[in-house]
Amino acid sequence: MRTLKGPAIFLAQFLGDAPPFDTLDHLGAWARSLGYEGVQLPTAPHIVDLEKAATSQTYCDEVTGTLQAHGLAITELSTHLQGQLVAVHPAYDALFDGFAPEAVRGKPAARTEWAIAQMHLAAQASERLGLTATATFSGALAWPYLYPWPQRPAGLVEEAFGELARRWRPILDKLDAHGVDAAFELHPGEDLHDGVTFERFLASVGNHVRANILYDPSHFVLQQLDYLAFIDIYHARIKAFHVKDAEFRPDGRQGVYGGYSGWVDRAGRFRSLGDGQVDFGAIFSKMAQYDFAGWAVLEWECALKHPEDGAREGADFIRRHIIRVADRAFDDFAGSGVDRAAVRGLMGLDR
């Protein structure tokens, strides 16, 4: 069994125009100063240019070298935005156009083609960088119909997942050719947002070996899903791990749906590590039990705390929760070395 790696941090929430959040080199120095050992990289061109990374080993070596100079490793590339744009319901066209290059805005078909091409580049780039998974979203066609009122017409969900599979199957094949998993973050707003929807998708893509999961318990707290049982069920498919806290405090006025409130006023809200309700001791125990060998990556989001405080506290929080896996059984202190003949003798089998 292996000890998971960490602490690491997802850099997306910290990007900015001013140092130390403006360049990969500055971000690397900042992350290392806080005690992180790995970084999950957003694929923004000024951080990682996917086209260059897909075609140039020299460029990839420069990226890894920049981080290695600070004692950091890359955990995964994030393709959340590109994955989101693989499938967009028309209701969200205008909102999601901002994630796409200007040349394909207002052109849904061209935007989808661009997103799929980006995912192909991510497969090549990940291999060149020595990575085995990309953290991503599935996109969504059925999400506006989540609640069955008005009544969904027969076949709508099946058609949505069939189309989602049609778009993703070639991407998964491309990832497979480069030895990379799609680690889908199961997230509200995506058609893949819980175990049931993940299983629907998995069946639609023929149980593809590269269709896997980024585990983030915070989204399950907000859905009131058993996030510990989830690991028991899906541990074989968990290929990435976001360490993110959340709390759910319903009252007489609101519950899971949140009443259109902003994050501060919602019953369910994301919190900095240790400030929410997630039982990370149990989660890290299960990760050790099931031999998860990936990275524990802080994704900082909080309705209250300053991000730099959350980042500073997060490294030590993760380090304290990582379980160094034992190399022998705790009761193997005697080292009896009993052989098969002796074992059979103990049971009287050779009389």
MARGUMI-116249 format. One record per residue (C-alpha): residue in one letter; y, z, x. Coordinates in nm, 2 decimals. Each point is the difference from the previous one (the first is absolute). Layout:
<site a, <Y, Z, X>>
...
END
This chain:
<site m, <0.00, 0.00, 0.00>>
<site r, <0.36, -0.07, 0.11>>
<site t, <0.32, 0.18, -0.02>>
<site l, <0.28, -0.19, -0.18>>
<site k, <0.30, -0.10, 0.20>>
<site g, <0.36, 0.13, -0.04>>
<site p, <0.26, 0.09, -0.07>>
<site a, <0.15, -0.33, -0.08>>
<site i, <0.30, -0.11, -0.21>>
<site f, <0.08, -0.30, -0.22>>
<site l, <0.34, -0.13, 0.12>>
<site a, <0.11, -0.19, -0.31>>
<site q, <0.19, 0.28, -0.16>>
<site f, <0.20, 0.06, 0.32>>
<site l, <0.13, -0.35, 0.08>>
<site g, <0.38, -0.02, 0.03>>
<site d, <0.28, -0.17, 0.18>>
<site a, <0.09, 0.29, 0.23>>
<site p, <-0.19, 0.15, 0.29>>
<site p, <-0.27, 0.13, 0.01>>
<site f, <-0.11, -0.19, -0.30>>
<site d, <0.11, -0.35, 0.09>>
<site t, <-0.25, -0.13, 0.25>>
<site l, <-0.37, 0.04, 0.07>>
<site d, <0.08, 0.15, 0.34>>
<site h, <0.24, 0.26, -0.15>>
<site l, <-0.24, 0.08, -0.28>>
<site g, <-0.28, 0.05, 0.24>>
<site a, <0.20, 0.24, 0.22>>
<site w, <0.10, 0.19, -0.32>>
<site a, <-0.35, 0.02, -0.14>>
<site r, <-0.14, 0.12, 0.33>>
<site s, <0.27, 0.27, 0.04>>
<site l, <-0.13, 0.15, -0.33>>
<site g, <-0.35, 0.01, 0.12>>
<site y, <-0.16, -0.31, -0.16>>
<site e, <-0.27, -0.19, 0.18>>
<site g, <-0.01, -0.31, -0.22>>
<site v, <0.22, -0.21, -0.22>>
<site q, <-0.07, -0.22, -0.31>>
<site l, <0.23, -0.30, 0.04>>
<site p, <0.18, -0.18, -0.28>>
<site t, <0.00, -0.37, 0.05>>
<site a, <0.38, -0.04, -0.01>>
<site p, <0.09, -0.28, 0.25>>
<site h, <0.20, 0.23, 0.23>>
<site i, <-0.30, 0.24, 0.02>>
<site v, <-0.30, -0.23, 0.00>>
<site d, <0.05, -0.38, -0.05>>
<site l, <-0.32, -0.11, -0.17>>
<site e, <0.03, -0.36, 0.10>>
<site k, <0.04, 0.08, 0.36>>
<site a, <-0.27, 0.27, -0.01>>
<site a, <-0.25, -0.24, -0.16>>
<site t, <0.04, -0.27, 0.27>>
<site s, <0.11, 0.18, 0.32>>
<site q, <-0.21, 0.25, 0.19>>
<site t, <0.29, 0.04, 0.23>>
<site y, <0.22, 0.12, -0.28>>
<site c, <-0.27, 0.24, -0.13>>
<site d, <-0.03, 0.14, 0.35>>
<site e, <0.37, 0.06, 0.01>>
<site v, <-0.01, 0.18, -0.34>>
<site t, <-0.29, 0.22, 0.11>>
<site g, <0.16, 0.05, 0.34>>
<site t, <0.33, 0.12, -0.15>>
<site l, <-0.19, 0.27, -0.19>>
<site q, <-0.24, 0.09, 0.28>>
<site a, <0.30, 0.07, 0.22>>
<site h, <0.07, 0.29, -0.25>>
<site g, <-0.36, 0.11, -0.02>>
<site l, <-0.06, -0.16, -0.34>>
<site a, <-0.27, -0.21, -0.16>>
<site i, <0.03, -0.23, -0.30>>
<site t, <-0.21, 0.12, -0.29>>
<site e, <0.04, -0.30, -0.24>>
<site l, <0.25, -0.27, -0.10>>
<site s, <0.15, 0.05, -0.34>>
<site t, <-0.01, -0.30, -0.22>>
<site h, <0.09, 0.19, -0.32>>
<site l, <0.29, -0.24, -0.09>>
<site q, <-0.19, -0.31, 0.07>>
<site g, <-0.30, 0.12, -0.20>>
<site q, <0.22, 0.10, -0.29>>
<site l, <0.13, -0.36, -0.01>>
<site v, <-0.35, -0.15, -0.01>>
<site a, <0.01, 0.07, -0.38>>
<site v, <0.32, 0.07, -0.19>>
<site h, <0.03, 0.02, -0.38>>
<site p, <0.30, -0.20, -0.13>>
<site a, <0.16, 0.32, -0.13>>
<site y, <0.05, 0.11, 0.36>>
<site d, <0.10, -0.33, 0.15>>
<site a, <0.37, 0.08, 0.06>>
<site l, <-0.08, 0.35, 0.13>>
<site f, <-0.26, -0.12, 0.25>>
<site d, <0.19, -0.30, 0.12>>
<site g, <0.19, 0.23, 0.23>>
<site f, <-0.32, 0.05, 0.20>>
<site a, <-0.03, -0.37, 0.07>>
<site p, <0.19, -0.24, 0.23>>
<site e, <0.30, -0.17, -0.16>>
<site a, <-0.17, -0.34, 0.01>>
<site v, <-0.26, 0.10, -0.26>>
<site r, <0.21, 0.22, -0.23>>
<site g, <0.00, -0.12, -0.35>>
<site k, <-0.31, -0.20, 0.07>>
<site p, <-0.31, 0.21, -0.10>>
<site a, <-0.26, -0.25, 0.11>>
<site a, <0.16, -0.05, 0.34>>
<site r, <0.04, 0.37, 0.04>>
<site t, <-0.37, 0.05, -0.07>>
<site e, <-0.09, -0.26, 0.26>>
<site w, <0.23, 0.16, 0.25>>
<site a, <-0.16, 0.34, -0.06>>
<site i, <-0.35, -0.13, 0.04>>
<site a, <0.09, -0.18, 0.32>>
<site q, <0.15, 0.33, 0.13>>
<site m, <-0.33, 0.18, -0.07>>
<site h, <-0.18, -0.27, 0.20>>
<site l, <0.24, 0.06, 0.29>>
<site a, <-0.06, 0.37, -0.03>>
<site a, <-0.37, -0.05, 0.05>>
<site q, <0.06, -0.19, 0.32>>
<site a, <0.27, 0.24, 0.12>>
<site s, <-0.21, 0.30, -0.07>>
<site e, <-0.29, -0.14, 0.21>>
<site r, <0.23, -0.08, 0.29>>
<site l, <0.14, 0.36, -0.02>>
<site g, <-0.35, 0.14, 0.00>>
<site l, <0.03, 0.14, -0.35>>
<site t, <-0.28, 0.02, -0.26>>
<site a, <0.20, 0.04, -0.33>>
<site t, <0.32, -0.09, -0.16>>
<site a, <0.17, 0.23, -0.25>>
<site t, <0.10, -0.20, -0.31>>
<site f, <0.05, -0.02, -0.37>>
<site s, <-0.19, -0.22, -0.25>>
<site g, <0.29, -0.12, -0.21>>
<site a, <-0.02, 0.01, -0.38>>
<site l, <-0.05, -0.23, -0.30>>
<site a, <-0.13, 0.25, -0.25>>
<site w, <0.22, 0.30, 0.08>>
<site p, <0.26, -0.06, -0.29>>
<site y, <-0.30, 0.04, -0.24>>
<site l, <-0.12, 0.33, 0.15>>
<site y, <0.04, 0.19, -0.33>>
<site p, <-0.20, -0.17, -0.28>>
<site w, <0.30, -0.03, -0.24>>
<site p, <0.06, -0.26, -0.13>>
<site q, <-0.37, -0.06, 0.00>>
<site r, <-0.10, -0.22, 0.29>>
<site p, <-0.17, -0.33, -0.10>>
<site a, <-0.36, -0.03, 0.08>>
<site g, <-0.05, -0.14, 0.35>>
<site l, <0.34, 0.09, 0.14>>
<site v, <-0.12, 0.25, 0.26>>
<site e, <-0.30, -0.21, 0.10>>
<site e, <0.22, -0.30, 0.05>>
<site a, <0.25, 0.20, 0.20>>
<site f, <-0.26, 0.13, 0.24>>
<site g, <-0.17, -0.34, 0.02>>
<site e, <0.33, -0.16, 0.11>>
<site l, <0.07, 0.29, 0.24>>
<site a, <-0.34, -0.06, 0.15>>
<site r, <0.06, -0.37, 0.02>>
<site r, <0.31, 0.06, 0.21>>
<site w, <-0.14, 0.27, 0.22>>
<site r, <-0.35, -0.13, 0.07>>
<site p, <0.12, -0.26, 0.26>>
<site i, <0.22, 0.27, 0.16>>
<site l, <-0.30, 0.24, 0.02>>
<site d, <-0.20, -0.28, 0.16>>
<site k, <0.27, -0.06, 0.25>>
<site l, <0.02, 0.37, 0.08>>
<site d, <-0.38, 0.01, 0.04>>
<site a, <0.02, -0.29, 0.25>>
<site h, <0.23, 0.22, 0.22>>
<site g, <-0.19, 0.33, -0.05>>
<site v, <0.28, 0.16, -0.21>>
<site d, <-0.03, 0.20, -0.33>>
<site a, <0.25, -0.02, -0.28>>
<site a, <0.07, 0.37, -0.07>>
<site f, <0.16, -0.01, -0.34>>
<site e, <0.23, 0.29, -0.08>>
<site l, <-0.10, 0.09, -0.35>>
<site h, <0.35, 0.05, -0.15>>
<site p, <0.17, -0.01, -0.34>>
<site g, <0.16, -0.34, -0.05>>
<site e, <-0.31, -0.17, 0.15>>
<site d, <-0.29, -0.13, -0.19>>
<site l, <-0.21, 0.20, 0.24>>
<site h, <0.12, 0.35, -0.07>>
<site d, <-0.31, 0.22, -0.05>>
<site g, <-0.38, -0.01, 0.04>>
<site v, <-0.07, -0.19, -0.32>>
<site t, <0.25, -0.28, 0.09>>
<site f, <-0.13, -0.01, 0.36>>
<site e, <-0.35, -0.05, -0.13>>
<site r, <0.11, -0.27, -0.24>>
<site f, <0.15, -0.19, 0.29>>
<site l, <-0.29, 0.07, 0.23>>
<site a, <-0.24, -0.15, -0.25>>
<site s, <0.23, -0.30, -0.05>>
<site v, <0.00, -0.08, 0.38>>
<site g, <-0.38, 0.04, 0.02>>
<site n, <0.01, 0.34, 0.17>>
<site h, <0.17, -0.16, 0.30>>
<site v, <-0.05, 0.21, 0.31>>
<site r, <0.38, -0.02, 0.09>>
<site a, <0.12, 0.13, -0.34>>
<site n, <0.07, 0.36, 0.08>>
<site i, <0.23, 0.30, -0.06>>
<site l, <0.30, 0.17, 0.15>>
<site y, <-0.04, 0.36, -0.12>>
<site d, <0.32, 0.17, -0.11>>
<site p, <-0.05, 0.32, -0.21>>
<site s, <0.36, 0.02, -0.12>>
<site h, <-0.05, -0.29, -0.24>>
<site f, <-0.30, 0.17, -0.15>>
<site v, <0.18, 0.33, -0.05>>
<site l, <0.26, -0.19, -0.21>>
<site q, <-0.28, -0.17, -0.20>>
<site q, <-0.19, 0.33, -0.03>>
<site l, <-0.31, -0.16, 0.16>>
<site d, <-0.24, 0.22, 0.20>>
<site y, <0.10, -0.10, 0.35>>
<site l, <-0.29, 0.19, 0.16>>
<site a, <-0.27, -0.14, -0.21>>
<site f, <0.15, -0.34, 0.07>>
<site i, <-0.09, 0.04, 0.37>>
<site d, <-0.36, 0.09, -0.09>>
<site i, <-0.03, -0.32, -0.21>>
<site y, <0.19, -0.25, 0.22>>
<site h, <-0.02, 0.14, 0.36>>
<site a, <-0.19, -0.31, 0.12>>
<site r, <0.29, -0.22, -0.10>>
<site i, <0.28, 0.22, 0.13>>
<site k, <0.14, -0.17, 0.31>>
<site a, <0.35, 0.15, 0.03>>
<site f, <0.16, 0.33, -0.09>>
<site h, <0.36, 0.09, -0.10>>
<site v, <0.07, 0.37, 0.02>>
<site k, <0.25, 0.05, -0.28>>
<site d, <0.07, 0.30, -0.22>>
<site a, <0.09, 0.01, -0.37>>
<site e, <0.03, 0.24, -0.29>>
<site f, <-0.05, -0.03, -0.37>>
<site r, <0.18, 0.26, -0.22>>
<site p, <-0.01, -0.11, -0.37>>
<site d, <0.20, 0.19, -0.26>>
<site g, <0.08, -0.02, -0.37>>
<site r, <0.21, -0.31, 0.05>>
<site q, <-0.18, -0.23, 0.24>>
<site g, <-0.33, -0.07, 0.17>>
<site v, <-0.17, -0.29, 0.19>>
<site y, <0.24, -0.27, -0.13>>
<site g, <0.31, 0.19, 0.12>>
<site g, <0.24, -0.09, -0.28>>
<site y, <0.18, -0.27, 0.21>>
<site s, <0.14, 0.29, 0.21>>
<site g, <0.10, -0.04, 0.36>>
<site w, <-0.22, 0.14, 0.27>>
<site v, <0.16, 0.34, 0.02>>
<site d, <-0.04, 0.06, -0.38>>
<site r, <-0.35, -0.14, -0.04>>
<site a, <-0.30, 0.23, -0.07>>
<site g, <-0.19, -0.19, 0.27>>
<site r, <0.19, -0.05, 0.32>>
<site f, <-0.08, -0.06, 0.37>>
<site r, <0.07, 0.28, 0.25>>
<site s, <0.00, 0.05, 0.37>>
<site l, <-0.32, 0.13, 0.15>>
<site g, <-0.07, 0.36, -0.09>>
<site d, <0.26, 0.01, -0.28>>
<site g, <-0.23, -0.15, -0.27>>
<site q, <-0.33, 0.08, -0.16>>
<site v, <-0.25, -0.22, 0.19>>
<site d, <-0.29, 0.20, 0.16>>
<site f, <0.00, -0.16, 0.34>>
<site g, <-0.24, 0.25, 0.14>>
<site a, <-0.26, -0.13, -0.24>>
<site i, <0.09, -0.36, 0.06>>
<site f, <-0.02, 0.02, 0.38>>
<site s, <-0.34, 0.18, -0.04>>
<site k, <-0.13, -0.29, -0.21>>
<site m, <0.13, -0.25, 0.25>>
<site a, <-0.19, 0.18, 0.27>>
<site q, <-0.31, 0.03, -0.22>>
<site y, <-0.01, -0.37, -0.06>>
<site d, <0.08, -0.10, 0.36>>
<site f, <0.34, -0.17, -0.06>>
<site a, <0.10, -0.13, 0.34>>
<site g, <0.34, -0.14, -0.08>>
<site w, <0.35, 0.15, 0.03>>
<site a, <0.17, 0.27, -0.20>>
<site v, <0.34, -0.17, -0.07>>
<site l, <0.30, 0.18, -0.15>>
<site e, <0.17, -0.20, -0.27>>
<site w, <0.32, 0.20, -0.06>>
<site e, <0.14, -0.01, -0.35>>
<site c, <0.17, 0.30, -0.16>>
<site a, <0.23, 0.05, -0.29>>
<site l, <0.18, 0.29, 0.17>>
<site k, <-0.04, 0.03, 0.38>>
<site h, <0.19, -0.20, 0.27>>
<site p, <-0.23, -0.26, 0.15>>
<site e, <0.06, 0.11, 0.36>>
<site d, <-0.11, 0.35, -0.09>>
<site g, <-0.31, -0.13, -0.17>>
<site a, <-0.09, -0.21, 0.30>>
<site r, <0.06, 0.29, 0.24>>
<site e, <-0.22, 0.24, -0.20>>
<site g, <-0.27, -0.26, -0.08>>
<site a, <-0.14, -0.05, 0.35>>
<site d, <-0.09, 0.37, 0.04>>
<site f, <-0.13, 0.02, -0.36>>
<site i, <-0.24, -0.29, 0.06>>
<site r, <-0.11, 0.14, 0.34>>
<site r, <-0.08, 0.34, -0.15>>
<site h, <-0.21, -0.17, -0.27>>
<site i, <-0.21, -0.23, 0.22>>
<site i, <-0.35, 0.14, 0.04>>
<site r, <-0.15, -0.05, 0.34>>
<site v, <-0.35, -0.10, -0.10>>
<site a, <-0.28, 0.21, 0.16>>
<site d, <-0.24, -0.17, 0.24>>
<site r, <-0.30, 0.22, -0.11>>
<site a, <-0.10, 0.21, -0.30>>
<site f, <0.16, 0.34, -0.01>>
<site d, <-0.34, 0.17, -0.02>>
<site d, <-0.16, -0.19, 0.29>>
<site f, <0.09, 0.28, 0.24>>
<site a, <-0.36, 0.08, 0.09>>
<site g, <-0.09, -0.36, 0.12>>
<site s, <-0.37, 0.06, -0.09>>
<site g, <-0.10, -0.36, 0.07>>
<site v, <-0.30, 0.03, -0.23>>
<site d, <-0.21, -0.32, 0.02>>
<site r, <-0.19, -0.18, -0.28>>
<site a, <-0.33, 0.17, 0.08>>
<site a, <0.16, 0.34, -0.02>>
<site v, <0.16, -0.09, -0.33>>
<site r, <-0.33, -0.11, -0.14>>
<site g, <-0.16, 0.32, 0.12>>
<site l, <0.27, 0.20, -0.18>>
<site m, <-0.12, -0.16, -0.32>>
<site g, <-0.37, 0.03, 0.08>>
<site l, <-0.05, -0.38, -0.02>>
<site d, <-0.23, -0.04, 0.30>>
<site r, <-0.26, 0.27, -0.08>>
END
